[in-house]
Amino acid sequence: MAVSPLVVVLGMITGLRRAAHWAAVVGAVLAALLIWWLPDFTLAGDAAAGTAGGAGLLVLNAAAVMLPGVYLSQVLTRRAVHEALQEWVRGLPLPGPATIALVVAGIAPTVEALTGFGVSLLVTVPVLLALAPPATALRQAMLGMNIMPWGTLGLATVIGAALTGTGTADLGTATAVTSALVFPLVTAWAALLARPRRRFRTAVVAAGAGGVLALGLLVLNRLGAVQPAGVLAGLVTTAAGLALCAARRGRTGSGAAGRLLPPRTVLSAYGLVLGGIALTRVAKALGAPPLALHAGDVSFALLSSPGLPLLAAALILDRGRPHRRDARTALTRVGRPLLALTGFVALGRLMADSGMIGELGAAVAGAPPLVIALAAPALGMLSGFLTGSNVGGNALMMPLQERLAPDGAGLDTWFAALQNSAAGHTVFTSLPMIMLILAVAGDRAKSAGVTERGLLRFGLRVAAAVYAALAVTAVAVVVVGGAA
């Protein structure tokens, strides 16, 4: 019976094709009914209050980033910042495959890490359509959605850390390790889709770009800069690509002066957000009160949330005047994801605090550690695929993943990181993301015969390779942890 809420959620999404937010609500209600009906699962009154308070603060953590993030993306679209970025990328003096690698490993992660919700597709899809046929370009756009554990300023990692009681920097660093093989893989795959003449050289250069992104994420998370890590690592990768552009232009003597620098509007918009985050960190270091709320082992600190810098950047760009239409649009776009997140968080907390997750963990505890290591990435990828969200996948499966870690090996954080990576790196092939890509492409996709089914088949092929990369890392973690 302990697994029945998860089975119902899976059945509603895959079999009945219901929206994720309704499946999450039904799963949470079923978990509550099981706790009320079966004596095996109990939740005392004080524990119930702690569960409700913790779930509420987790949702508040997410809402405080999602709402200002989507509002900022609306402001950037209205002020043609995204359009300026598109035109700049199109004008870079690079061959097609190199530009694709730069988009997938540098520009797309930067934009998605700042705003989330697939906003980077508004930039990458038009750019890639100008570089390749629609069938190829839309597959490359899917692969550009790779930064999810650090998307929306690290929201999934922050929520995952709160769900497991792990330090955010610890989980971020471990996730950077478990994701390290994925970034070179998807970048090289995207570049090879362009069918370059020098396939091996293209694959090496593209994998190198993905490696720069992975290394940047590892260093930044190790330094504790988890929330802006995706933006900064994407900028570092982009800067490395531009340095190669400059070297290539110097050798050939071609290209117009100044084309390597992004437009001022783009630099100012991103600079405002990063500067705001830096100011809040300085204020916190100087002893400013964090303005925190606590419930059980979960907390929300206003000064630590990137929501304030996001909102401040949007207001500064609009000279302090809130834009009502953008605000209404942001509320509309965030409504369903927040409802789904609330349901998945409630389901996860109820199952964890009532003993359901403990029973499931005990059922698999007798399996060999290597079998558990191979199962963990599969469960994480399933959660990301079903929910279409790294945050939602973590809320659904993170408590179980933490229990799967072999006892006594100190691998709890590593299994939480495997969940974080696996869920995040599968979102690109989820049906909501595919539908968003097709919507952005519009008539170009229809006229080329690109369908939801075709993109899904491609995504599942890539997901199999992603699973292999994650499984190698998982086995290495278990072997090293067992030896230690």
C-alpha positions as CSV (number, residue, x, y, z in Angstrom):
1,M,0.0,0.0,0.0
2,A,2.9,2.4,0.6
3,V,3.6,2.7,-3.1
4,S,0.0,3.2,-4.1
5,P,0.1,7.1,-4.2
6,L,3.1,7.0,-6.5
7,V,1.3,4.4,-8.7
8,V,-1.8,6.5,-8.9
9,V,0.3,9.6,-9.9
10,L,2.2,7.6,-12.6
11,G,-1.1,6.1,-13.9
12,M,-2.9,9.5,-14.1
13,I,0.0,11.1,-16.0
14,T,1.0,8.3,-18.3
15,G,-2.2,6.3,-18.7
16,L,-5.0,8.8,-18.3
17,R,-2.8,11.7,-19.6
18,R,-4.0,14.1,-16.9
19,A,-2.1,17.2,-16.1
20,A,0.7,16.9,-13.6
21,H,-1.0,19.3,-11.1
22,W,-4.2,17.2,-10.9
23,A,-2.2,14.0,-10.5
24,A,-0.2,15.6,-7.7
25,V,-3.3,16.7,-5.9
26,V,-5.0,13.3,-6.2
27,G,-1.8,11.6,-5.0
28,A,-1.6,13.8,-1.9
29,V,-5.2,13.2,-1.1
30,L,-4.8,9.5,-1.4
31,A,-1.7,9.6,0.9
32,A,-3.7,11.5,3.5
33,L,-6.6,8.9,3.2
34,L,-4.1,6.0,3.7
35,I,-2.7,7.7,6.8
36,W,-6.2,8.1,8.2
37,W,-7.3,4.6,7.3
38,L,-4.3,2.3,7.9
39,P,-2.7,2.0,11.3
40,D,0.7,1.1,9.7
41,F,1.0,4.8,8.7
42,T,0.6,7.4,11.4
43,L,1.0,11.1,11.6
44,A,0.6,12.7,15.0
45,G,-1.0,16.1,15.4
46,D,2.2,17.9,16.2
47,A,3.9,16.1,13.3
48,A,1.1,17.0,11.0
49,A,1.5,20.7,11.8
50,G,5.2,20.4,11.1
51,T,4.5,18.6,7.8
52,A,2.1,21.3,6.7
53,G,4.4,24.1,7.8
54,G,7.4,22.6,6.1
55,A,5.5,22.0,2.9
56,G,4.2,25.6,3.0
57,L,7.7,27.0,3.3
58,L,9.0,24.8,0.5
59,V,6.3,26.2,-1.8
60,L,7.0,29.7,-0.6
61,N,10.7,29.2,-1.4
62,A,9.6,28.3,-5.0
63,A,7.0,31.0,-5.4
64,A,9.4,33.7,-4.3
65,V,11.7,32.8,-7.2
66,M,9.1,31.7,-9.8
67,L,6.9,34.8,-9.8
68,P,9.6,37.4,-10.0
69,G,11.5,35.2,-12.5
70,V,8.6,34.9,-14.9
71,Y,7.8,38.6,-14.4
72,L,11.4,39.5,-15.3
73,S,11.2,37.3,-18.4
74,Q,8.1,39.2,-19.5
75,V,9.9,42.5,-19.0
76,L,12.9,41.3,-21.0
77,T,10.7,40.1,-23.9
78,R,8.7,43.4,-23.9
79,R,11.9,45.5,-23.9
80,A,13.4,43.4,-26.8
81,V,16.3,42.1,-24.7
82,H,15.7,38.5,-25.9
83,E,15.5,39.7,-29.5
84,A,18.8,41.6,-29.2
85,L,20.4,38.5,-27.8
86,Q,19.0,36.4,-30.8
87,E,20.5,38.9,-33.3
88,W,23.8,39.0,-31.6
89,V,24.2,35.2,-31.6
90,R,23.2,35.0,-35.3
91,G,26.0,37.5,-36.2
92,L,28.8,35.6,-34.4
93,P,31.7,34.8,-36.8
94,L,31.6,31.1,-36.1
95,P,30.8,28.0,-38.2
96,G,27.4,26.5,-37.7
97,P,28.4,23.5,-35.4
98,A,30.5,25.8,-33.2
99,T,27.7,28.3,-32.8
100,I,25.3,25.4,-31.9
101,A,27.8,24.2,-29.2
102,L,28.0,27.8,-27.9
103,V,24.2,28.1,-27.8
104,V,23.7,24.7,-26.1
105,A,26.5,25.0,-23.5
106,G,26.7,28.7,-23.0
107,I,23.8,30.9,-24.0
108,A,20.9,28.6,-23.3
109,P,22.1,27.6,-19.8
110,T,22.7,31.3,-19.0
111,V,19.2,32.4,-20.0
112,E,17.4,29.4,-18.5
113,A,19.4,29.6,-15.2
114,L,18.3,33.2,-14.9
115,T,14.6,32.9,-15.6
116,G,13.6,29.2,-15.9
117,F,10.3,27.9,-17.3
118,G,11.7,27.3,-20.8
119,V,12.2,31.0,-21.4
120,S,15.6,30.3,-23.0
121,L,13.6,28.7,-25.9
122,L,12.4,32.1,-26.9
123,V,16.1,32.9,-27.7
124,T,17.5,29.5,-28.8
125,V,14.7,28.2,-31.1
126,P,14.8,31.2,-33.5
127,V,18.6,31.2,-33.5
128,L,18.8,27.5,-34.2
129,L,16.1,27.6,-36.9
130,A,18.3,30.1,-38.7
131,L,21.3,27.7,-38.6
132,A,19.6,24.3,-39.4
133,P,16.5,22.8,-40.8
134,P,13.5,22.7,-38.4
135,A,13.8,19.0,-37.6
136,T,17.4,19.4,-36.6
137,A,17.0,22.8,-34.9
138,L,14.2,21.7,-32.6
139,R,16.1,18.7,-31.5
140,Q,19.1,20.9,-30.7
141,A,16.8,23.2,-28.8
142,M,15.7,20.3,-26.7
143,L,19.4,19.5,-25.8
144,G,19.9,23.1,-24.8
145,M,17.5,22.6,-21.9
146,N,20.3,21.0,-19.8
147,I,20.9,23.3,-16.9
148,M,17.8,22.4,-14.9
149,P,19.4,21.6,-11.5
150,W,20.5,25.2,-11.6
151,G,17.6,26.6,-13.6
152,T,15.6,29.5,-12.1
153,L,18.6,30.4,-10.0
154,G,19.2,26.9,-8.6
155,L,15.6,26.5,-7.4
156,A,15.5,22.7,-7.8
157,T,18.8,22.3,-5.8
158,V,17.6,24.7,-3.1
159,I,14.3,22.8,-2.7
160,G,16.2,19.4,-2.8
161,A,18.5,20.6,-0.1
162,A,15.5,21.7,2.0
163,L,13.7,18.3,1.5
164,T,16.7,16.3,2.7
165,G,18.1,18.7,5.3
166,T,21.4,18.9,3.3
167,G,23.5,22.0,3.0
168,T,22.7,23.8,-0.3
169,A,26.4,24.0,-1.2
170,D,26.9,20.4,-0.4
171,L,24.0,19.2,-2.6
172,G,25.0,21.7,-5.4
173,T,28.6,20.4,-5.4
174,A,27.6,16.8,-5.4
175,T,25.1,17.5,-8.2
176,A,27.8,19.2,-10.3
177,V,29.8,15.9,-10.0
178,T,26.9,13.6,-10.9
179,S,26.0,15.9,-13.9
180,A,29.6,16.2,-15.1
181,L,29.3,13.7,-17.9
182,V,25.9,14.9,-19.1
183,F,27.0,18.4,-20.3
184,P,29.7,17.2,-22.8
185,L,27.4,14.4,-24.0
186,V,24.4,16.6,-24.9
187,T,26.6,19.4,-26.3
188,A,28.5,17.0,-28.6
189,W,25.2,15.4,-29.7
190,A,23.7,18.8,-30.6
191,A,26.7,19.8,-32.7
192,L,26.8,16.4,-34.5
193,L,23.2,16.8,-35.5
194,A,24.4,19.5,-37.9
195,R,26.3,16.8,-39.8
196,P,29.6,18.6,-40.0
197,R,32.3,17.4,-42.3
198,R,34.9,17.0,-39.5
199,R,32.7,15.0,-37.1
200,F,35.5,13.9,-34.7
201,R,36.9,17.5,-34.4
202,T,33.4,18.9,-34.0
203,A,32.6,16.4,-31.2
204,V,35.8,17.1,-29.4
205,V,35.3,20.9,-29.5
206,A,31.6,20.6,-28.5
207,A,32.4,18.2,-25.7
208,G,35.1,20.7,-24.5
209,A,32.4,23.4,-24.3
210,G,30.2,21.1,-22.2
211,G,33.2,20.3,-20.1
212,V,33.9,24.0,-19.5
213,L,30.3,24.4,-18.3
214,A,30.6,21.4,-16.0
215,L,33.9,22.6,-14.5
216,G,32.4,26.1,-14.0
217,L,29.4,24.6,-12.1
218,L,31.7,22.5,-9.9
219,V,33.9,25.4,-9.0
220,L,31.1,27.8,-8.3
221,N,29.1,25.3,-6.2
222,R,32.2,24.4,-4.3
223,L,32.6,28.1,-3.5
224,G,29.0,28.2,-2.3
225,A,27.6,30.3,-5.1
226,V,24.8,27.7,-5.9
227,Q,22.0,30.1,-6.9
228,P,23.9,32.1,-9.6
229,A,26.1,29.1,-10.6
230,G,24.1,28.3,-13.7
231,V,24.2,31.9,-14.9
232,L,27.9,32.4,-14.1
233,A,29.0,29.0,-15.6
234,G,27.0,29.8,-18.7
235,L,28.7,33.2,-19.0
236,V,32.1,31.6,-18.5
237,T,31.4,29.1,-21.3
238,T,30.2,31.8,-23.5
239,A,33.2,34.0,-22.8
240,A,35.5,31.0,-23.7
241,G,33.6,30.6,-27.0
242,L,34.0,34.3,-27.7
243,A,37.7,34.1,-27.0
244,L,37.9,31.4,-29.6
245,C,35.9,33.7,-31.9
246,A,38.4,36.5,-31.4
247,A,41.4,34.2,-32.0
248,R,39.8,32.8,-35.2
249,R,39.0,36.3,-36.4
250,G,42.5,37.4,-35.7
251,R,43.9,34.5,-37.9
252,T,41.5,35.1,-40.8
253,G,41.3,38.9,-40.5
254,S,37.5,38.8,-41.0
255,G,34.5,40.0,-39.0
256,A,33.3,43.4,-38.0
257,A,34.7,45.1,-34.9
258,G,32.6,44.9,-31.8
259,R,30.4,42.0,-32.9
260,L,31.9,39.7,-30.2
261,L,30.4,41.8,-27.3
262,P,26.7,41.2,-26.4
263,P,24.4,44.2,-26.8
264,R,24.4,46.7,-23.9
265,T,20.7,45.9,-23.1
266,V,21.6,42.3,-22.6
267,L,24.6,43.1,-20.4
268,S,22.7,45.6,-18.3
269,A,19.8,43.2,-17.7
270,Y,21.9,40.3,-16.6
271,G,24.3,42.6,-14.7
272,L,21.4,43.9,-12.6
273,V,20.3,40.5,-11.5
274,L,23.9,39.3,-10.7
275,G,24.7,42.6,-9.0
276,G,21.5,42.3,-6.9
277,I,22.5,38.8,-5.8
278,A,25.9,40.0,-4.9
279,L,24.4,42.9,-2.8
280,T,22.2,40.6,-0.8
281,R,25.2,38.3,-0.1
282,V,27.2,41.3,1.1
283,A,24.3,42.5,3.3
284,K,24.0,39.0,4.8
285,A,27.7,38.9,5.5
286,L,27.6,42.3,7.2
287,G,25.0,41.0,9.6
288,A,21.7,42.2,8.1
289,P,18.7,40.2,9.5
290,P,17.8,37.4,7.1
291,L,14.0,37.9,7.7
292,A,13.6,34.1,8.0
293,L,10.6,31.9,8.7
294,H,11.1,28.4,10.1
295,A,8.9,25.3,10.3
296,G,10.5,22.0,11.4
297,D,13.6,21.5,9.4
298,V,12.6,23.9,6.6
299,S,13.2,27.6,6.4
300,F,12.6,30.5,4.1
301,A,15.0,33.5,4.3
302,L,13.9,36.5,2.3
303,L,17.4,38.0,2.1
304,S,18.8,34.6,0.8
305,S,16.2,34.2,-1.9
306,P,17.0,35.4,-5.4
307,G,13.5,36.7,-5.7
308,L,14.4,40.1,-4.5
309,P,17.2,40.7,-7.1
310,L,14.9,39.4,-9.8
311,L,12.1,41.7,-8.9
312,A,14.4,44.7,-8.4
313,A,16.0,44.1,-11.8
314,A,12.6,44.1,-13.5
315,L,11.5,47.3,-11.7
316,I,14.8,49.1,-12.5
317,L,14.4,48.2,-16.2
318,D,10.9,49.7,-16.1
319,R,12.1,52.7,-14.1
320,G,10.2,51.7,-11.0
321,R,6.8,51.3,-12.6
322,P,5.2,47.9,-12.3
323,H,3.6,46.6,-15.5
324,R,0.2,45.2,-14.7
325,R,-0.2,43.1,-17.8
326,D,3.2,41.5,-17.3
327,A,2.3,40.8,-13.6
328,R,-1.0,39.2,-14.7
329,T,0.8,37.1,-17.3
330,A,3.3,36.0,-14.7
331,L,0.6,34.9,-12.3
332,T,-1.2,32.9,-15.0
333,R,2.0,31.2,-16.1
334,V,3.1,30.3,-12.6
335,G,-0.3,29.1,-11.3
336,R,-0.3,25.5,-12.6
337,P,3.3,24.8,-11.9
338,L,2.9,26.1,-8.3
339,L,-0.3,24.0,-7.9
340,A,1.6,20.9,-9.1
341,L,4.6,21.7,-6.9
342,T,2.3,22.1,-3.9
343,G,0.7,18.7,-4.6
344,F,4.0,16.9,-5.1
345,V,5.6,18.6,-2.0
346,A,2.5,17.6,0.1
347,L,2.7,14.1,-1.2
348,G,6.4,13.7,-0.5
349,R,6.1,15.1,3.0
350,L,3.1,13.0,3.9
351,M,4.8,9.8,2.6
352,A,8.1,10.6,4.3
353,D,6.6,11.7,7.7
354,S,4.0,8.9,7.9
355,G,6.5,6.1,7.3
356,M,5.5,5.2,3.7
357,I,8.9,6.1,2.4
358,G,10.6,4.2,5.2
359,E,8.6,1.1,4.2
360,L,9.6,1.5,0.6
361,G,13.2,2.0,1.5
362,A,13.2,-1.1,3.7
363,A,11.7,-3.1,0.8
364,V,14.7,-2.4,-1.4
365,A,17.3,-2.3,1.4
366,G,18.2,-5.9,0.8
367,A,19.2,-5.4,-2.8
368,P,22.9,-5.3,-3.7
369,P,24.4,-1.8,-3.6
370,L,25.2,-1.8,-7.3
371,V,21.6,-2.7,-8.1
372,I,20.4,0.3,-6.0
373,A,23.0,2.5,-7.8
374,L,21.5,1.5,-11.2
375,A,18.0,2.0,-10.0
376,A,18.5,5.5,-8.5
377,P,19.1,7.4,-11.8
378,A,16.1,5.6,-13.4
379,L,13.8,6.6,-10.6
380,G,15.0,10.2,-10.8
381,M,14.6,10.3,-14.6
382,L,11.1,8.9,-14.3
383,S,10.1,11.7,-11.9
384,G,11.5,14.4,-14.2
385,F,9.8,12.9,-17.2
386,L,6.4,12.6,-15.6
387,T,6.3,16.0,-13.8
388,G,8.1,17.9,-16.6
389,S,9.9,19.8,-13.8
390,N,13.1,19.3,-11.8
391,V,11.5,20.8,-8.8
392,G,8.4,18.7,-9.1
393,G,10.5,15.5,-9.7
394,N,12.5,16.3,-6.6
395,A,9.4,16.9,-4.5
396,L,8.0,13.6,-5.7
397,M,11.0,11.3,-5.4
398,M,13.7,13.0,-3.2
399,P,12.7,11.4,0.1
400,L,12.7,7.9,-1.4
401,Q,16.1,8.5,-3.1
402,E,17.6,9.6,0.2
403,R,16.4,6.3,1.8
404,L,17.9,4.2,-1.0
405,A,21.4,5.2,-0.1
406,P,23.3,2.2,1.4
407,D,23.4,2.3,5.2
408,G,26.6,3.3,6.8
409,A,28.3,4.5,3.6
410,G,27.5,8.2,4.1
411,L,26.0,8.4,0.6
412,D,22.8,10.2,1.4
413,T,23.9,13.5,-0.2
414,W,25.2,11.6,-3.3
415,F,21.9,9.9,-3.8
416,A,20.0,13.1,-3.4
417,A,22.4,14.6,-6.0
418,L,21.6,11.7,-8.4
419,Q,17.9,12.4,-8.0
420,N,18.6,16.1,-8.6
421,S,20.6,15.4,-11.7
422,A,18.5,12.7,-13.2
423,A,15.2,14.6,-12.8
424,G,16.7,17.8,-14.2
425,H,18.4,16.2,-17.2
426,T,15.2,14.4,-18.3
427,V,12.9,17.4,-18.3
428,F,14.0,18.2,-21.9
429,T,12.1,15.2,-23.2
430,S,9.0,15.6,-21.1
431,L,5.8,16.3,-23.0
432,P,5.2,19.8,-21.6
433,M,8.7,20.8,-22.7
434,I,8.2,19.3,-26.2
435,M,4.9,21.1,-26.6
436,L,6.5,24.4,-25.6
437,I,9.2,23.9,-28.2
438,L,6.7,23.2,-30.9
439,A,4.6,26.2,-29.8
440,V,7.7,28.5,-30.1
441,A,8.6,27.1,-33.5
442,G,5.0,27.6,-34.7
443,D,4.4,27.2,-38.5
444,R,8.1,26.3,-39.1
445,A,7.6,23.1,-37.2
446,K,4.2,22.3,-38.9
447,S,5.5,23.0,-42.4
448,A,8.5,20.7,-41.9
449,G,6.4,17.9,-40.5
450,V,8.0,18.0,-37.0
451,T,5.7,16.2,-34.6
452,E,5.4,15.7,-30.9
453,R,5.9,11.9,-31.4
454,G,9.1,12.4,-33.4
455,L,10.7,14.7,-30.8
456,L,9.6,12.4,-28.0
457,R,11.3,9.4,-29.8
458,F,14.5,11.5,-30.2
459,G,14.4,12.6,-26.6
460,L,14.0,9.1,-25.3
461,R,17.1,8.0,-27.3
462,V,19.1,10.8,-25.7
463,A,17.6,10.0,-22.3
464,A,19.0,6.4,-22.7
465,A,22.5,7.9,-23.2
466,V,22.0,10.3,-20.3
467,Y,21.0,7.3,-18.1
468,A,24.2,5.5,-19.0
469,A,26.2,8.6,-18.0
470,L,24.4,8.9,-14.7
471,A,24.6,5.2,-14.0
472,V,28.4,5.2,-14.5
473,T,28.6,8.0,-12.0
474,A,26.2,6.3,-9.6
475,V,28.2,3.0,-9.7
476,A,31.5,5.0,-9.1
477,V,29.9,6.7,-6.1
478,V,28.8,3.5,-4.5
479,V,32.1,1.7,-5.2
480,V,34.2,4.5,-3.8
481,G,31.8,5.0,-0.9
482,G,31.9,1.3,-0.1
483,A,35.6,1.2,-0.2
484,A,35.9,4.2,2.1
